[in-house]
Amino acid sequence: MLRRAIHSGSWYKGTPSALSEQIEGWMKNVPNNLLKDDSKKTSKGLIAPHAGYTYCGQIMAHSYKYINPENIKRVFIFGPSHRVYIKGCTLPQFSIYECPLGDMEVDTEVCKELEKTKLFTKLSKSGEEQEHSIEMELPFISYAMGNQPFKIIPIIFGVFSEKLEEKYIEIFKPYLEQPDTFFVISSDFCHWGERFDYTYLPPLNNTLPDSKKLVIADRIEMLDKEAIKMIETGDPDAFDDYLERTDNTICGRTGIKLLLSLLDQSSFNPSIKFLKYGQSNRVVSKKDGSVSYATAIINV
């Protein structure tokens, strides 16, 4: 059964040639030496935004450029639910996900294994198609993987209790440690403005000479860069403490925290590096708003 790419032609180019050309152009703009210290490590996962490509395509390219697809046969894609309240995680209703650069086969065997735990639900078919957080990653995954055959496990998540998170860590950890498995966490960063019901700004250090010149956009960036710093430490508790303090509206925060916890309890010594940051709009007025985007690559 086919899940339609319903955002194709609107949120991103709908024809294979135009989409491939667009992604290729973004990839060429990414420097080749951003991970020179990690050249001998294996790419294990990434964090990338899921907005319309006009806003975040160039940012997404920074992490997708650094995937080494050679040994990857299975890609878990975790995306937050934007329309439906979910407790825990969902498994897909569909066996094929449509993509202009080539339809993607769902790893139904893994999905059956996960379903046996009885800790996963399913959205309606319409609900699964309407959710964009998984779909927006697919063209970049397809481009980065090239001719390497692989299957996907698309998982839409909602809210976790601490107890449920512990169970998911136990479930996903064996997959994370398999050498042929890659994890994609789909997440935008700060959603700032009255329409998002979030207008918090970090306090200014008035001793800094340029502090009075900072506009709202600069302070949003300060807020996001602190989150990025916490994530790069690999410490899930540090990231959790940051979220408790700021309540930053990072929509994929649950997925990011889950990945950090998985890595923390694994045998890996991960390197988490954010490669690009941007905002949909440079906010200068409290009446305005923006969404932030950041992308990271995880090597082990």
RALINUR-V746182 format. One record per residue. RES is the residue in three letters. PHI is phi as a letter, one per 40 degrees, with the letter a starting at -180 (NA if undefined). OMEGA is omega in whole degrees, -180 to 180 (* if undefined). D_LAST is the distance of its C-alpha to the last C-alpha in Angstrom with 1 decimal. Layout:
BEGIN
res;phi;omega;d_last
RES;PHI;OMEGA;D_LAST
RES;PHI;OMEGA;D_LAST
END
This chain:
BEGIN
res;phi;omega;d_last
MET;NA;-172;35.2
LEU;c;169;34.0
ARG;c;-178;32.6
ARG;c;175;34.1
ALA;c;-169;32.2
ILE;c;178;34.7
HIS;c;177;33.3
SER;c;-180;33.4
GLY;g;178;36.1
SER;b;180;36.0
TRP;c;176;32.6
TYR;a;-176;31.4
LYS;d;-172;33.2
GLY;c;-180;34.6
THR;b;-177;35.2
PRO;d;-176;32.6
SER;c;-179;33.8
ALA;c;-179;34.0
LEU;c;179;30.6
SER;c;179;28.8
GLU;c;-180;30.7
GLN;c;-180;29.7
ILE;c;179;25.9
GLU;c;178;26.2
GLY;c;178;28.0
TRP;c;-180;25.4
MET;d;-179;22.6
LYS;c;-180;24.9
ASN;c;-178;25.2
VAL;c;179;21.5
PRO;d;-177;21.0
ASN;c;-171;19.1
ASN;b;-176;17.7
LEU;c;-177;15.9
LEU;b;-176;12.5
LYS;c;179;14.0
ASP;c;-176;12.0
ASP;b;-172;8.7
SER;c;-178;10.6
LYS;c;-179;9.2
LYS;c;-179;5.5
THR;b;177;5.3
SER;c;-174;6.5
LYS;b;-179;6.4
GLY;a;175;9.2
LEU;a;173;11.7
ILE;b;-178;14.8
ALA;a;179;18.0
PRO;c;-176;21.7
HIS;b;177;24.3
ALA;c;174;27.6
GLY;d;-173;29.9
TYR;c;176;28.5
THR;d;-178;31.2
TYR;c;-168;29.6
CYS;b;-177;25.9
GLY;d;-179;25.3
GLN;c;178;24.6
ILE;c;179;22.1
MET;d;-177;20.3
ALA;d;-176;20.2
HIS;c;178;18.0
SER;c;-178;14.8
TYR;c;178;16.0
LYS;c;-172;16.7
TYR;c;171;13.1
ILE;c;170;12.2
ASN;b;-171;12.1
PRO;c;-167;14.3
GLU;d;-175;15.0
ASN;b;-177;13.6
ILE;c;178;13.8
LYS;b;-175;16.9
ARG;a;-179;16.7
VAL;b;170;16.0
PHE;c;177;16.7
ILE;b;180;18.4
PHE;b;179;19.3
GLY;b;180;22.3
PRO;c;176;24.8
SER;c;-179;28.4
HIS;b;-172;30.8
ARG;b;-173;34.1
VAL;b;176;34.2
TYR;c;180;33.6
ILE;b;170;31.2
LYS;b;-178;30.5
GLY;g;-174;27.1
CYS;b;176;25.6
THR;b;172;27.3
LEU;b;-175;26.9
PRO;c;171;28.3
GLN;c;-170;32.0
PHE;b;178;31.4
SER;b;178;30.1
ILE;b;174;29.8
TYR;b;-180;28.6
GLU;c;177;30.6
CYS;a;-179;29.0
PRO;d;-179;31.0
LEU;c;179;28.5
GLY;h;-180;28.6
ASP;c;-174;28.9
MET;b;-179;25.9
GLU;c;176;26.3
VAL;c;177;25.2
ASP;c;-175;23.8
THR;c;178;26.9
GLU;c;177;26.1
VAL;c;179;23.0
CYS;c;177;25.2
LYS;c;177;27.9
GLU;c;-179;25.7
LEU;c;-179;24.7
GLU;c;-179;28.4
LYS;c;180;29.5
THR;c;-179;28.0
LYS;g;179;30.7
LEU;b;-179;28.4
PHE;b;174;28.2
THR;b;176;31.0
LYS;b;172;31.8
LEU;c;169;33.2
SER;c;179;36.3
LYS;c;178;35.8
SER;c;180;37.2
GLY;c;179;34.8
GLU;c;179;31.8
GLU;c;-177;33.1
GLN;c;-179;33.9
GLU;c;-173;30.5
HIS;c;-169;28.8
SER;c;176;25.3
ILE;c;-174;23.9
GLU;d;-175;26.2
MET;c;178;25.2
GLU;c;-168;21.7
LEU;c;180;23.0
PRO;c;179;24.4
PHE;c;176;21.3
ILE;c;-179;19.3
SER;d;-179;22.1
TYR;c;-177;22.2
ALA;c;-177;18.5
MET;c;177;18.5
GLY;f;-178;21.7
ASN;c;-180;23.3
GLN;c;178;20.4
PRO;c;-179;21.9
PHE;a;174;20.2
LYS;b;-178;21.3
ILE;b;170;20.7
ILE;b;-179;21.0
PRO;c;-177;22.5
ILE;b;176;22.7
ILE;c;-176;24.9
PHE;b;176;24.8
GLY;b;-179;27.3
VAL;b;179;27.7
PHE;b;162;26.4
SER;c;179;28.2
GLU;c;-180;26.2
LYS;c;-180;27.3
LEU;c;178;26.2
GLU;c;179;22.7
GLU;c;179;22.3
LYS;c;179;23.5
TYR;c;176;21.0
ILE;d;179;18.1
GLU;c;-179;19.6
ILE;c;-172;20.1
PHE;c;-176;16.8
LYS;d;179;14.5
PRO;c;178;15.3
TYR;c;179;14.5
LEU;d;-175;11.1
GLU;c;175;10.4
GLN;c;-173;12.1
PRO;c;-177;10.3
ASP;b;-174;12.7
THR;b;-177;12.3
PHE;b;-178;11.2
PHE;b;174;12.3
VAL;b;175;14.6
ILE;b;-178;16.2
SER;c;-177;19.6
SER;a;164;21.1
ASP;c;178;23.6
PHE;b;-167;24.0
CYS;d;170;27.4
HIS;b;-170;30.4
TRP;b;176;33.2
GLY;h;-177;36.9
GLU;c;-179;39.8
ARG;c;175;39.1
PHE;b;-178;35.8
ASP;f;179;37.6
TYR;a;-179;35.3
THR;b;178;36.6
TYR;c;174;35.0
LEU;b;179;34.3
PRO;c;180;32.8
PRO;c;179;35.6
LEU;c;171;36.3
ASN;c;-173;36.4
ASN;c;177;39.9
THR;c;179;39.7
LEU;c;-174;37.5
PRO;c;-176;39.8
ASP;b;-173;38.4
SER;c;-178;38.0
LYS;c;-180;41.2
LYS;c;-177;40.1
LEU;c;174;37.2
VAL;c;-177;37.8
ILE;d;-179;36.3
ALA;d;179;33.6
ASP;c;-178;32.4
ARG;c;173;32.4
ILE;c;178;30.4
GLU;c;176;27.8
MET;d;-180;27.9
LEU;c;-180;27.3
ASP;c;-178;24.3
LYS;c;175;22.8
GLU;c;176;23.0
ALA;c;179;21.1
ILE;d;179;18.4
LYS;c;180;18.3
MET;c;-179;18.1
ILE;c;-178;15.2
GLU;c;176;13.2
THR;c;-177;13.9
GLY;g;-177;12.0
ASP;c;-178;15.3
PRO;c;180;17.0
ASP;c;178;20.3
ALA;c;177;20.4
PHE;c;178;19.9
ASP;c;179;22.5
ASP;c;177;24.9
TYR;c;-180;24.6
LEU;c;178;25.6
GLU;c;-176;28.4
ARG;c;-173;29.7
THR;b;-174;29.6
ASP;f;180;29.5
ASN;d;-173;27.8
THR;c;176;28.2
ILE;c;-168;24.6
CYS;c;179;25.3
GLY;c;-175;21.9
ARG;d;-179;21.5
THR;c;178;21.5
GLY;c;178;18.7
ILE;c;180;16.6
LYS;c;179;17.5
LEU;c;180;16.8
LEU;c;178;13.2
LEU;c;179;12.9
SER;c;178;14.7
LEU;c;180;12.8
LEU;c;-179;9.5
ASP;c;-178;11.9
GLN;c;180;13.4
SER;c;178;10.6
SER;c;-176;9.6
PHE;c;169;6.0
ASN;b;-169;5.9
PRO;c;171;4.5
SER;b;-179;6.2
ILE;b;-176;8.8
LYS;b;173;11.5
PHE;c;-172;14.8
LEU;b;-178;16.4
LYS;a;179;19.9
TYR;b;176;22.4
GLY;a;179;25.9
GLN;b;-179;28.9
SER;c;-175;31.3
ASN;a;178;34.2
ARG;c;-173;35.0
VAL;c;175;36.8
VAL;b;-178;39.8
SER;b;179;42.0
LYS;c;178;41.6
LYS;c;-176;43.1
ASP;c;179;40.2
GLY;a;178;36.7
SER;a;171;33.3
VAL;b;180;29.8
SER;c;-180;26.7
TYR;b;178;23.7
ALA;a;-179;20.2
THR;b;-176;17.0
ALA;b;173;13.4
ILE;b;179;10.2
ILE;b;178;6.8
ASN;b;179;3.8
VAL;b;*;0.0
END
